[in-house]
Amino acid sequence: MLRKEIYDSIVSTFEHNYSWLGKQFAEELLLSAASWNIQQFSNPPFRIRRHLLLFWPPGWVKSSLLEQAYNLFGNQLCTMMTDVTLAALRGTVEHGKFISPYTLKRPFSICTEFGQLISGSEHTEIIQKLLNVLEEGVVTVSLGKISSLPETERIEASNRYGIVFIDENTFTYRTFCVLLAGTYNRKFLVDNAFESRFVVVTPDKELDSELAKYITSTSSEPFDEDAVYHLRSAVVEEFPVNLEKVKIPDEVFERFKNITIRQCSQLISYKLCRAWWGIKTSDEDIINLADKIKAKSDALWKSADDKVFEAIENNAKTAKEIAEETKLSLRQVYYSLKRIRAIRTVEEGVVKWTL
């Protein structure tokens, strides 16, 4: 199968089973799959890997989509974690054997509830190591158990995983692992550090009863076996891409004066990954994506109070209108109206709020 045929088949199955949300997820997933191959075989001078974070309310199939991704890749390409732990990132030694970090076991690792890492006594070290994994992929581990590792096991770990032992208790490793995760917890952002390392996927449309009805009433369709086979083969096939032909349109820099190098890398990664699948990307596509990235980042960091303030900044509105516009609950709207000291007015018997 041609790569574009693989892509279309998998996207079509996700869309059949999960409607537009499945299509959106599948497109992002397959770009991330391509990003691992490009990072592994094309030696780009910056990070191409696209780590995905599904970020929307609970009860809307995040875990189901990630489990489908695991089934699609198979256990030869993917590992599954219920949460992120220190042991998963640094490895350990058991009975004289080196147990590698999850990030060295397979090209892809899935965590169904990423937000759990924000709690616990090991919080700071987990955060730092995970940030290293997600960015440059170079991690240094200090672990007392390593001193008990026999020399033969050290050699095996070095040969198999590319681990470099610095001293008796310390080693470093490099990984190109792509992390696919889901959460509804805003705290994962940790002062913007994680947001800048993930492609944060938020629903393009409203999660509503129409979508719920479709998903719960539609018979699940299996993936095409040929598409699955050829996907798994293509992901690990050495397929260098030409990095020199990728250029960001000048209009992006003209429209977004404060665009960062990391955001530029994300745009380049998007274009490269689509090209890997045989999909052309126009300048307009890149400009629209840049606009979407900026809008999404602003929305993620906007508090409930900010949203309510903006909703009534120019026009008086009812609490219900504010809730519909901001997607906040009525209770949250009233809390925010009180905090921003909004002014209550009555127009033709209707209570409205303004600044």
C-alpha positions in Angstrom: 0.0 0.0 0.0 1.1 3.6 -0.6 1.6 5.6 2.5 -1.3 7.9 1.6 -3.6 4.9 1.2 -2.6 3.7 4.7 -3.3 7.1 6.1 -6.7 7.4 4.4 -7.7 3.9 5.5 -6.9 4.5 9.2 -8.4 8.0 9.3 -11.6 6.6 7.7 -11.9 3.9 10.4 -11.4 6.3 13.3 -14.0 8.7 11.7 -16.5 5.9 11.3 -16.1 4.8 14.9 -15.8 8.2 16.6 -17.1 10.7 14.1 -15.3 14.0 13.6 -13.4 13.6 16.9 -12.0 10.3 15.7 -10.9 11.9 12.5 -9.2 14.7 14.3 -7.4 12.3 16.6 -6.3 10.0 13.8 -4.8 12.8 11.8 -2.7 14.0 14.7 -1.8 10.4 15.7 -0.5 9.6 12.2 1.6 12.8 12.0 3.2 11.8 15.3 3.9 8.4 13.9 5.7 10.0 11.0 7.6 12.3 13.3 9.3 9.4 15.1 10.6 8.1 11.8 11.8 11.5 10.7 13.6 12.1 14.0 15.1 8.6 13.9 16.4 8.5 10.3 16.7 12.0 8.9 18.9 13.6 11.7 17.0 16.9 11.9 18.9 19.8 13.7 15.9 20.3 16.0 13.0 18.3 17.5 10.5 17.0 15.0 8.8 14.6 17.4 5.2 15.4 18.0 4.1 14.4 21.4 0.3 14.4 21.7 -1.7 15.4 24.7 -5.5 15.0 24.5 -6.9 17.7 26.6 -10.7 17.8 27.2 -13.3 17.0 29.9 -13.6 13.4 31.3 -16.1 11.0 29.8 -15.3 11.8 26.2 -13.4 8.7 25.0 -9.8 10.0 25.5 -8.8 6.6 26.9 -10.7 4.7 24.2 -8.9 6.6 21.5 -5.5 6.0 23.1 -6.2 2.3 23.5 -7.1 2.2 19.8 -3.8 3.8 19.1 -2.1 1.1 21.1 -4.0 -1.7 19.2 -3.0 0.0 15.9 0.7 0.2 16.7 0.9 -3.2 18.5 3.1 -4.2 21.4 6.2 -4.3 19.2 6.0 -0.5 18.6 4.2 0.8 21.7 4.0 0.5 25.5 1.1 1.4 27.7 1.3 3.2 31.1 -1.6 4.0 33.4 0.4 7.0 34.7 4.0 8.4 34.6 6.3 7.2 37.4 9.9 7.8 38.2 10.8 4.2 37.6 9.3 4.4 34.1 11.6 7.2 33.2 14.9 6.1 34.8 14.7 2.3 34.8 15.9 0.0 37.6 17.8 -3.1 38.5 16.1 -6.3 39.6 17.9 -9.6 40.4 21.0 -8.4 38.8 19.2 -7.5 35.5 18.9 -4.0 34.0 15.2 -3.0 33.5 15.2 -0.3 30.9 13.1 2.9 31.1 9.7 2.7 29.3 11.0 5.4 27.0 13.7 3.0 25.6 11.5 0.0 25.1 9.5 1.0 22.1 9.1 4.0 19.7 5.8 5.0 21.2 4.5 5.2 24.8 0.9 5.8 25.8 -0.3 7.2 29.1 -4.0 7.2 29.6 -4.0 9.7 32.6 -1.1 12.0 32.3 -2.4 14.4 35.0 -1.6 12.0 37.8 2.1 12.9 37.7 1.4 16.3 39.3 1.1 14.7 42.8 3.4 12.8 45.0 6.8 13.3 46.7 8.8 12.5 43.5 7.0 15.3 41.7 10.0 17.6 40.9 12.3 14.8 39.7 9.6 13.3 37.5 8.8 16.6 36.0 12.4 17.4 35.1 13.2 14.0 33.7 10.0 14.0 31.6 10.8 17.4 30.3 14.2 16.1 29.2 12.6 13.1 27.5 10.1 15.3 25.6 12.5 17.9 24.5 16.1 16.8 23.5 15.6 13.2 24.7 18.8 13.1 26.7 18.3 11.9 30.3 20.8 11.5 33.1 19.9 9.0 35.9 21.5 8.6 39.3 20.4 5.3 40.8 22.1 3.4 43.7 21.0 0.0 42.4 23.2 0.5 39.3 26.3 -0.1 41.4 25.2 -3.8 41.8 24.8 -4.3 38.1 27.3 -6.9 36.8 29.7 -5.8 34.1 28.1 -8.2 31.6 24.8 -6.5 32.1 26.3 -3.1 31.7 27.7 -4.1 28.4 24.4 -5.6 27.4 22.6 -2.4 28.3 25.1 -0.3 26.4 24.8 -2.4 23.3 21.0 -2.8 23.4 19.9 0.7 24.5 22.9 3.0 23.8 23.3 3.7 27.5 26.5 5.4 28.6 27.6 4.7 32.2 29.3 7.7 33.7 30.3 6.1 37.1 29.1 3.3 39.4 25.7 4.9 40.0 25.1 7.2 37.1 24.2 6.7 33.4 22.8 8.7 30.5 20.5 7.6 27.7 19.0 9.2 24.6 15.5 8.4 23.4 13.4 9.4 20.4 10.2 8.0 22.1 7.0 9.8 21.2 4.5 10.1 24.1 0.8 10.0 23.5 -1.2 11.0 26.6 -4.6 12.3 27.8 -5.8 14.4 30.7 -8.5 16.8 31.8 -6.3 18.4 34.4 -5.0 21.9 33.6 -2.2 21.6 36.2 -0.2 19.4 33.8 0.9 22.6 32.1 3.3 23.4 35.0 4.1 27.0 34.1 3.9 26.4 30.4 6.7 23.9 30.3 4.6 20.9 29.1 2.4 22.9 26.8 5.5 23.9 24.8 6.6 20.3 24.4 3.3 18.8 23.4 0.9 19.2 20.5 -2.1 19.9 22.8 -5.2 18.4 21.1 -8.5 20.1 22.0 -11.7 19.3 20.2 -12.3 21.3 17.0 -16.1 21.2 17.6 -18.3 21.1 20.6 -18.6 17.9 22.6 -22.4 17.5 22.6 -25.2 15.0 22.6 -25.1 14.6 18.9 -21.6 13.3 19.1 -22.5 11.1 22.1 -25.4 9.6 20.2 -23.3 8.8 17.2 -20.5 7.1 19.1 -22.8 5.0 21.4 -25.1 3.9 18.5 -22.5 3.2 15.8 -21.2 -0.3 15.4 -17.4 -0.4 15.7 -15.5 -1.1 12.5 -12.1 -2.9 12.7 -9.0 -1.5 11.1 -8.1 -2.8 7.7 -5.5 -5.6 8.3 -3.4 -4.6 5.3 -3.4 -1.0 6.5 -2.3 -2.0 10.0 0.5 -4.3 8.6 1.8 -1.6 6.3 1.6 1.1 8.9 3.8 -0.9 11.3 6.3 -1.6 8.6 6.4 1.9 7.3 7.0 3.5 10.8 10.2 1.6 11.3 11.4 1.6 7.7 14.4 3.9 7.0 12.9 6.7 5.0 15.0 9.9 5.1 13.2 13.1 4.1 14.7 16.3 2.6 14.8 18.8 5.4 16.1 21.7 3.2 12.9 22.2 1.2 10.7 23.0 4.1 10.2 26.8 4.5 7.8 28.7 6.6 5.9 31.4 4.6 7.0 35.0 5.3 3.4 35.9 6.1 3.6 33.9 9.3 6.4 36.1 10.6 4.6 39.2 9.4 1.3 38.2 11.1 2.7 36.8 14.4 5.4 39.2 15.6 6.1 37.1 18.8 6.3 33.7 17.2 8.9 31.5 18.9 11.5 29.2 17.5 9.7 26.3 19.1 6.5 27.2 17.4 8.3 27.5 14.1 9.7 24.0 14.7 6.1 22.8 15.3 5.0 24.3 11.9 8.0 22.7 10.2 7.3 19.3 11.8 3.7 19.5 10.7 4.7 20.1 7.1 7.4 17.4 7.1 5.1 14.8 8.7 2.4 15.4 6.1 5.0 15.1 3.3 6.1 11.8 4.8 2.5 10.5 4.3 2.4 11.9 0.8 0.2 14.9 1.7 0.9 18.4 0.3 0.7 21.4 2.6 0.1 24.8 1.2 1.3 28.1 2.6 -2.3 28.8 3.6 -2.4 25.6 5.6 0.7 26.7 7.6 -0.7 30.2 8.2 -4.0 28.7 9.5 -2.1 26.3 11.7 0.0 29.1 13.2 -3.2 31.0 13.9 -4.7 27.9 15.5 -1.6 27.3 17.7 -1.6 30.8 19.0 -5.4 30.8 19.7 -5.2 27.4 21.4 -2.3 28.6 23.6 -4.1 31.8 24.6 -7.3 29.8 25.4 -5.4 27.3 27.6 -3.9 30.0 29.7 -7.1 32.1 29.9 -8.8 31.8 33.3 -12.5 31.7 33.8 -12.4 35.3 35.0 -10.6 36.3 31.9 -13.2 34.6 29.7 -16.1 36.3 31.5 -14.4 39.7 31.4 -13.9 39.4 27.6 -17.5 38.3 27.1 -19.0 41.4 28.7 -16.2 43.9 27.9 -18.1 45.6 25.1 -21.7 44.5 25.5 -24.0 43.7 28.4 -25.1 40.0 28.5 -27.2 37.7 30.6 -25.5 35.0 32.6 -26.9 32.3 30.3 -25.4 34.1 27.3 -22.1 34.4 29.0 -22.1 30.7 29.9 -22.9 29.7 26.3 -20.2 31.9 24.9 -17.5 30.9 27.3 -18.5 27.2 27.7 -18.4 27.7 31.5 -21.0 26.5 33.9 -23.6 29.0 35.2 -22.1 28.6 38.7 -18.6 29.4 37.5 -20.0 32.4 35.5 -21.6 33.8 38.7 -18.4 33.3 40.7 -16.4 35.1 38.1 -18.9 38.0 37.8 -18.5 38.5 41.5 -14.7 38.4 41.4 -14.4 40.9 38.5 -17.0 43.1 40.2 -19.3 43.2 37.1 -22.2 45.6 37.2 -25.7 44.2 37.3 -28.3 45.9 35.1 -31.9 45.4 34.2 -33.0 46.0 30.6 -36.7 45.5 29.9 -37.0 43.1 32.9 -34.0 41.1 31.8 -30.9 41.0 34.1 -27.7 41.6 32.3 -24.1 42.0 33.3 -21.5 44.6 32.2 -18.3 46.2 33.3 
